[in-house]
Amino acid sequence: MANPFDWRTIVLAKHAQHVAIIHFPIALFIVGVTFDGIAAWTKKEVFETAAFFNLSAAALAVPPAILTGLLAWQWQLEGQRLNGILLYHLLAASGSAILIGVNWWIHFRARRQPLRVLPSWRFAIELAGVAFVILTGHLGGFLSGVNI
């Protein structure tokens, strides 16, 4: 049995990095969307700022999540052919990454304007992003064996 406190077990595991890192963009994005909804409801700038920083952190956490996912595919799954759940997970992850980036861009552009007016249609993009993130996580659970 492997020692759970051995650094090689933690750092060199074939897929552990992706499983650990992926929670950051998921949580940061969902919390950012939540803060944006609260900001729209209460009209308080502090929630708008919190939403922006959470969405920014989520956008920054996406590239490491993608990189570790690709490494997990190559190492743990031995680069097997993309089909079935693995293909759907990759497609949903791509959609999630794009929607997280688009949401961050919308908020970034609004903060550069004097009035900081956010378009009302951003909520549709945010809800689509949350749906894609949930779908991606659900499919990833099947790949990791959690949902089996």
Backbone as a ProteinNet text record, in pm:
[ID]
protein_1_A
[PRIMARY]
MANPFDWRTIVLAKHAQHVAIIHFPIALFIVGVTFDGIAAWTKKEVFETAAFFNLSAAALAVPPAILTGLLAWQWQLEGQRLNGILLYHLLAASGSAILIGVNWWIHFRARRQPLRVLPSWRFAIELAGVAFVILTGHLGGFLSGVNI
[TERTIARY]
84.2	0	89	51.1	128.5	110.9	215.9	212.5	142.6	34.1	-37.5	39.7	147.7	226.7	357.4	380	499.4	479.3	572.2	557.4	545.5	610	600.8	459.2	391.6	252.6	163.1	191.9	109.5	138.2	265.4	302.9	307.5	347	370.1	257.1	147.2	33.3	-12.1	-56.2	-84.5	-199.9	-294.3	-410	-449.2	-380.8	-423.9	-424.4	-332.7	-326.5	-454.1	-503.7	-625.5	-743.6	-754.1	-865.2	-862.5	-744	-733.5	-750.3	-688.3	-686.5	-822.2	-897	-1020.4	-1124.2	-1114	-1212.1	-1199.3	-1082.2	-1064.6	-1145.9	-1132.2	-1215.7	-1364.4	-1400.2	-1542	-1599.1	-1535.5	-1586	-1578.9	-1467	-1451.4	-1554.1	-1580.7	-1677	-1818.3	-1858.1	-1993.6	-2012.4	-1912.1	-1921.4	-1924.2	-1845.5	-1847.4	-1983.7	-2046	-2180.5	-2280.2	-2264.3	-2352.8	-2337.9	-2213.8	-2191.3	-2247.7	-2237.6	-2292.9	-2444.4	-2508.6	-2653.5	-2691.3	-2615	-2640	-2617	-2512.5	-2483.4	-2597.3	-2652.6	-2763.5	-2889	-2907	-3025.5	-3015.7	-2898.9	-2883.8	-2831.1	-2776.4	-2716.3	-2596.4	-2526.2	-2410.1	-2282.1	-2195.9	-2073.5	-1976.5	-1983.2	-1891	-1913.1	-2036	-2064.4	-2020.3	-2034.6	-1987	-1835.7	-1766.2	-1620.7	-1582.7	-1653.5	-1627.1	-1650.9	-1756.1	-1784.2	-1669.9	-1622.9	-1514.5	-1388.5	-1351.4	-1228.8	-1243	-1359.3	-1381.4	-1377.6	-1439.6	-1435.8	-1294.5	-1218.5	-1079	-995.9	-1012	-938.7	-980	-1108.1	-1154.9	-1091.4	-1086.6	-1026.2	-877.5	-810.4	-668.3	-647.2	-745.5	-733.4	-769.9	-829.1	-870.1	-750.1	-647.6	-536.4	-467.4	-437.3	-380	-474.7	-605.1	-702.1	-702.3	-695.1	-690.4	-561.1	-450.4	-320.8	-317.1	-359.8	-358.2	-459	-569.1	-664.3	-604.7	-533	-466.9	-357.3	-284.3	-181.7	-244.8	-356.3	-425.7	-473.3	-520.8	-564.1	-445.8	-330.3	-214.1	-155.2	-147.8	-82.5	-176.3	-286.4	-376.1	-453.5	-503.2	-583.1	-499.2	-368.9	-271.8	-307.8	-360	-389.4	-490.8	-581	-678.9	-761.7	-818.2	-896.6	-1010	-1033	-1140.9	-1275.4	-1350.7	-1487.2	-1567.6	-1695.7	-1783	-1772	-1768.1	-1767.6	-1643.3	-1529.1	-1406.6	-1419.9	-1477.9	-1499.7	-1599.4	-1707.8	-1808	-1750.6	-1666.3	-1602.4	-1510.5	-1434.6	-1345.4	-1425.1	-1533.4	-1616.8	-1683.5	-1735.3	-1798.3	-1694.9	-1575.1	-1468	-1427.4	-1423.1	-1391	-1498.3	-1623.7	-1733.2	-1727.7	-1697	-1684.5	-1573.3	-1458.9	-1344.2	-1377.4	-1443.4	-1480.3	-1579.3	-1680.6	-1782.6	-1726.3	-1634.2	-1569	-1490.5	-1417.7	-1342	-1431.5	-1541.6	-1635.1	-1696.9	-1734.1	-1790.1	-1689.3	-1566.3	-1463.4	-1448.5	-1447	-1429.4	-1542.8	-1664.2	-1779.4	-1759.1	-1720.5	-1699.9	-1577.4	-1472.8	-1352.5	-1383.3	-1454.9	-1491.5	-1580.7	-1673.2	-1763.9	-1687	-1586.4	-1508.9	-1423.5	-1396.4	-1316.4	-1400.8	-1533	-1622.9	-1647.2	-1671.9	-1693.8	-1812.8	-1921.1	-2041.6	-2048.4	-1958.5	-1954.4	-2089	-2146.5	-2276.1	-2253.4	-2308.3	-2301.1	-2425.6	-2411.4	-2529.9	-2617.9	-2747.6	-2839.4	-2832.7	-2789.7	-2782.3	-2667.7	-2584	-2472.4	-2522.9	-2644.2	-2697.3	-2720.4	-2760.4	-2777.2	-2643	-2539.3	-2405	-2356.5	-2382.4	-2340.3	-2411.2	-2542.5	-2616.7	-2573.7	-2545.1	-2492.2	-2356.5	-2273.7	-2143.4	-2156.9	-2247	-2269.5	-2320.2	-2410.3	-2461.6	-2349.3	-2261.4	-2149.2	-2052.6	-2026.6	-1936.7	-1994.7	-2123.6	-2188.3	-2181.4	-2211.8	-2205.5	-2063.6	-1965.7	-1825.5	-1786	-1821.9	-1790.3	-1860.3	-1983.2	-2058.9	-1990.3	-1953.6	-1885.4	-1747.7	-1678.4	-1547.5	-1558.1	-1667.8	-1688.3	-1695.7	-1756.2	-1761.2	-1623.1	-1544.4	-1410	-1319.1	-1337.1	-1250.9	-1298.9	-1419.3	-1472.4	-1557.3	-1575.3	-1655.1	-1802.8	-1852.1	-1995.4	-2032.3	-1941.8	-1971.3	-2035.5
-117.8	0	124.5	223.4	347.2	432.2	503.6	593.8	723.1	762.7	884	1012.6	1005.7	1124.5	1129.3	1032.7	1032.2	1132.4	1224.1	1329.6	1270.3	1157	1095.7	1046.2	999.6	955	1072.3	1187.5	1306.2	1368.3	1389.8	1466.3	1381.9	1258.3	1176.5	1079.4	1087.6	1001.5	1032.2	931.3	948.6	1043.1	1056.8	1142.2	1232.3	1223.1	1293.1	1445	1497.8	1642.5	1697.6	1633.8	1682.7	1676.7	1566.4	1548.6	1656.5	1696.8	1800.2	1940.2	1967.3	2103	2143.6	2049	2081.7	2147.6	2125.2	2183.8	2335.3	2389.8	2534.7	2611.2	2582	2658.3	2632	2510.3	2480	2568.1	2564.5	2639.8	2789.9	2837.4	2981.7	3034.2	2957.9	3001.8	3005.1	2899.5	2895.1	3004.2	3026.2	3132.8	3269.7	3286.9	3412.7	3441.7	3339.5	3355.5	3387.8	3323.1	3350.7	3495.6	3541.3	3680.6	3777.4	3742.6	3829.6	3839	3727	3729.4	3812.8	3799.1	3879.8	4027.3	4057.2	4197.2	4257.2	4181	4231.2	4251.1	4165.2	4171.9	4285.6	4300.5	4400.6	4534.6	4537.4	4659.9	4709.3	4616.5	4653.6	4621.2	4720.9	4707.9	4606.4	4585.9	4491.9	4349.8	4312.4	4180.5	4171.8	4282.1	4287	4268.7	4332.4	4318	4175.6	4118.6	3980	3884.6	3909.7	3826.6	3835.9	3957.6	3975.5	3901.3	3912.2	3846.9	3694.7	3645.1	3500.5	3449.8	3524	3484.4	3494.4	3593.9	3607.2	3488.8	3452.3	3338.3	3208.7	3195.4	3076.4	3069	3182.6	3185.2	3151.3	3195.5	3162.4	3015.5	2954.5	2814.6	2717.2	2766.2	2677.5	2615.2	2691.6	2627.8	2513.8	2528.9	2412.9	2293.1	2319.5	2209.7	2137.9	2213.9	2153.2	2073.4	2133.4	2066.3	1936.3	1939.1	1816.9	1714.3	1760.7	1667.7	1596.3	1671.3	1609	1512	1549.5	1459.7	1333.9	1348.2	1231.7	1139.6	1198.3	1117.6	1037.9	1101.2	1032.7	931.3	966.1	878.2	772.1	813.9	719.6	636	702.2	631.2	588.6	610.7	568.2	617.5	739	801.4	727	655.3	576.1	664.9	602.7	673.4	751	871.6	955.6	907.7	841.5	802.3	785.9	779.1	759.9	871.6	832.8	930.7	1018.6	962.2	1041.7	1153.9	1124.5	1226.3	1331.8	1286.7	1381.7	1470.2	1412	1489	1595.7	1558.5	1654.4	1766.5	1732.8	1834.4	1926.1	1868.1	1949.8	2037.1	1984.1	2062.7	2178.4	2155.3	2263.4	2371.8	2329.6	2426.2	2501.9	2432.4	2497.4	2601.6	2563.5	2655.4	2780.3	2761.2	2875.5	2965.6	2907.4	2987.7	3058.4	2995.5	3062.9	3182.8	3162.8	3273.6	3385.2	3351.1	3451.9	3530.6	3460.5	3529.6	3625.4	3580.3	3670.2	3790.7	3770.3	3879.1	3981.7	3935.4	4025.4	4116.1	4056.9	4135.7	4226.7	4177.9	4258.7	4382.3	4362	4475.5	4576.1	4526.7	4617.2	4701	4641.6	4715.5	4825.3	4815.4	4917.4	5035.5	5022.1	5130.5	5222	5349.2	5442.5	5406.1	5358.1	5327.8	5183.3	5100.3	4957.8	4889.2	4908.9	4848.4	4710.3	4610.5	4473	4442	4374.7	4341.4	4239.5	4252.6	4161.4	4019.5	4004.7	3872.3	3787.9	3847.5	3771.5	3656.6	3673.3	3567.6	3438.9	3451.1	3332	3262.8	3342	3286.4	3222.1	3288.2	3233.8	3103	3098	2974.6	2861.9	2894.5	2793.5	2743.9	2835.6	2796.6	2704.2	2736.1	2650.4	2513.4	2510.3	2382.3	2298.7	2363.3	2291.4	2240.9	2322.1	2281.1	2159.9	2161.2	2048.8	1923.5	1937.4	1822.7	1767.8	1856.3	1813.5	1737	1790.2	1721.9	1587.5	1582.1	1456.2	1350	1386.6	1290.5	1254.3	1351.4	1324.3	1226.8	1233.7	1138.7	996.8	976.2	842.7	797.8	888	852.9	815.9	884.3	857.9	739.7	692.1	579.1	616.5	745.7	789.7	759.4	777	759.9	619.4	526.7	390.1	308.2
0	0	0	-76.5	-86.9	38.4	73.4	188.3	145.9	210.2	168	193.8	273.5	303.5	224	138.5	54.4	-58.8	-77.7	-178.8	-318.6	-344.3	-477.9	-505.2	-401.6	-416.4	-453.6	-394.7	-417.8	-553.4	-584.7	-703.4	-830	-818.5	-937.8	-970.4	-899.8	-933	-1075	-1146.7	-1288.7	-1319.2	-1229.5	-1259.1	-1142.2	-1031.5	-910.4	-926.5	-1004.2	-1018.9	-1081.3	-1184.3	-1249.3	-1152.9	-1081.6	-988.3	-880.2	-836.9	-733.5	-791.2	-904.1	-960.9	-1017.5	-1070.2	-1140.7	-1050	-920.3	-828.6	-818.2	-846.6	-836.4	-940.6	-1070.8	-1165.1	-1147.5	-1108.3	-1087.5	-977	-861.5	-746.4	-769.4	-822.8	-844.3	-944.1	-1048.9	-1149.3	-1091.2	-1022.7	-967.4	-861.6	-778.3	-678.3	-747.1	-854.8	-929.2	-989.5	-1046	-1102.4	-991.1	-877.8	-763.7	-717.8	-704	-664.5	-768	-896.3	-999.3	-986.5	-957.7	-935.8	-814.5	-707.2	-587.2	-617.1	-695.2	-731.4	-812.6	-905	-986.1	-900.9	-804.2	-719.3	-617.8	-554.5	-448.3	-497.9	-618.2	-675.7	-592.7	-528.1	-447	-524	-532.1	-610.3	-551.1	-420.7	-357	-411.3	-438.6	-493.7	-640.1	-711.9	-850.4	-855.6	-763.2	-756	-717.7	-621.7	-581.5	-698.6	-774.6	-892.2	-992.4	-1018.4	-1114.7	-1071.2	-945.4	-900.4	-896.8	-864.7	-870.7	-1014.5	-1105.8	-1246.7	-1302.9	-1257.9	-1301.3	-1253.3	-1126.8	-1072.8	-1141.5	-1173.3	-1244.4	-1383.3	-1452.5	-1585.4	-1579	-1474.6	-1458.3	-1421.4	-1357.2	-1316.3	-1427.6	-1535.3	-1645.4	-1718	-1759.5	-1831.9	-1755.9	-1624.2	-1555.1	-1550.2	-1539.7	-1538.6	-1673.5	-1780.8	-1914.3	-1932.2	-1892.5	-1907.6	-1828.6	-1703.6	-1624	-1675.7	-1735	-1795.5	-1915.4	-1998	-2113.2	-2067.9	-1962.4	-1909.1	-1849.3	-1780.2	-1724.1	-1835.4	-1943.9	-2058.1	-2113.9	-2124	-2179.4	-2081.8	-1953.5	-1857	-1801.7	-1744.4	-1679.2	-1780.8	-1882.3	-1983.2	-2102.9	-2094.5	-2196	-2335	-2342.7	-2471	-2554.4	-2487.3	-2561.9	-2655.1	-2753.1	-2853.8	-2788.8	-2839.7	-2787.1	-2840.9	-2755	-2789.8	-2661.9	-2673.7	-2559.3	-2457.2	-2329.4	-2220.5	-2226.3	-2262.9	-2271.2	-2374.3	-2488.3	-2591.2	-2542.5	-2482.2	-2431.7	-2321.4	-2236.2	-2129.9	-2190	-2291	-2356.8	-2423.6	-2489.8	-2554.8	-2452.3	-2345.1	-2240.6	-2171.1	-2148.6	-2087	-2177.2	-2306.3	-2400.6	-2395.9	-2394.4	-2382.7	-2251.7	-2143.1	-2012.1	-2014	-2068.5	-2073.6	-2154.4	-2267	-2351.4	-2278.7	-2216.4	-2147.3	-2024.4	-1953.6	-1841.1	-1892.2	-2002.3	-2061.5	-2112.4	-2175.2	-2226.6	-2110.9	-2003.9	-1887.3	-1826.3	-1814.4	-1761.7	-1853.8	-1984.1	-2080.7	-2070.2	-2053.9	-2039.9	-1918.4	-1807.5	-1685	-1697.4	-1761.3	-1780.9	-1865.2	-1975	-2062.7	-1989.8	-1909.2	-1837.2	-1735.1	-1671.3	-1570.8	-1633.4	-1762.1	-1830.4	-1875.4	-1869.8	-1908.3	-1788.5	-1813.9	-1702.9	-1614.1	-1672.6	-1593.9	-1545.2	-1592.1	-1555	-1576.7	-1691.8	-1721.8	-1781.6	-1713.1	-1761.9	-1844.1	-1957.2	-2037.6	-1965	-1981.5	-1912.5	-1970.1	-2095.4	-2156.9	-2100.9	-2015.6	-1957.7	-1871.5	-1814.1	-1728.4	-1807.8	-1932.8	-2016.7	-2039.5	-2063.1	-2082.6	-1952.3	-1839.6	-1710	-1678.8	-1702.9	-1675.1	-1768.7	-1894.2	-1986.1	-1937	-1887.3	-1833.1	-1713.9	-1622.8	-1505.9	-1551	-1648.2	-1698.6	-1760.5	-1837.8	-1898.5	-1792.2	-1690.8	-1582.4	-1509.7	-1481.7	-1413.5	-1500	-1628.2	-1719.4	-1727.8	-1737	-1745.6	-1619.8	-1503.6	-1378.5	-1365.9	-1410.2	-1405.9	-1490.8	-1611.8	-1700.8	-1646.4	-1588.7	-1529.5	-1413	-1338.6	-1229.9	-1280.8	-1395.2	-1453.4	-1498.9	-1552.6	-1597	-1480.5	-1367.4	-1252.5	-1168.9	-1197	-1123.4	-1004.1	-980.9	-866.7	-887.4	-1008.2	-1035.6	-1082.4	-1070.2	-1119.2	-1011.6
[MASK]
++++++++++++++++++++++++++++++++++++++++++++++++++++++++++++++++++++++++++++++++++++++++++++++++++++++++++++++++++++++++++++++++++++++++++++++++++++

